[in-house]
Amino acid sequence: MKPSEIARVEAYLRATFGNDRIRIDPPKKTNAPIEVSIGDEFIGVLHRDEDEGEVSYSLNISILEEDLPTLTKN
């Protein structure tokens, strides 16, 4: 992805979720994953797809089971 695309997607995510701490880091190598973070916390990977001239972006957020809170039953 071009830096201008990354900036536009980052601005969209920040406005949509009302969080200016959302950050998209340009990949260090060509074809490397594009990482999305909130502050210093990695939250997922951004993908760009182009099909028949239409461009879309998808954000894959992984949640580890070990990070989930324990809920008590009432």
N, C-alpha and C positions, 0 to 999 in steps of 0.2 A: 504494500500500500504506500501511496505517496504521502509525504508529510502533511499536505493540505487535506487529504482525506482523513487522516488520523485526527487532525485538529477539528474537523467538522463533526466527526463521530463523537469525539470527546465532548465538544460543546453540546451536542444533542443529548448525550447521556447525563451530563451535568444539569441541563435544564429540565429534562424529563424527571430525574430523581431528586432534584433540588439539592444537589450535593457537589460543591466545588472541589471536593477532595478526590473526585474520580480522576484517574490519570491513565492514559494509554501511552505505553512506552514503545517507541519505534523499535523494531527488531534489530539486534546487533549484527545479524547475518541475513543475507538474502534467503527468503523462504523460511525463515525461523518464525515460530509462533509470535503473535502480537499480544503481549500481556496487558491485562487491565487490572488496575489496583484501586483501592480506596485508601488513601494515606499510604502507609507502608505495607498494607495487607493485600496480597495477591488474591483476586476473586475469580479470574477466568481468562479465557482466550477469545480474541476477536478474529473472525474469519470474513473474508470478502468473497462474494460470489458474483460472477457475471454470466448471465444466460440470455442469449438472443438480444444483446445490447442493453439489457436492464441490469443494474448493479444493486446488490443488497448486501447487508452486513448482518452477521449473527454473532451473538455473544453467548459462549458456552460457559456457564458457571458451575463449578464442581463444589459439592459440599461433602466433606468427609464426615462419616458417621461419628467419629471420635470427637468432632467439634460440636455436635448437637447437644443441647442441654438435656438433662434428665428431667422428665415431667412426672409429677406425683399424681396419682389417681385420687379423686374425691369420693 
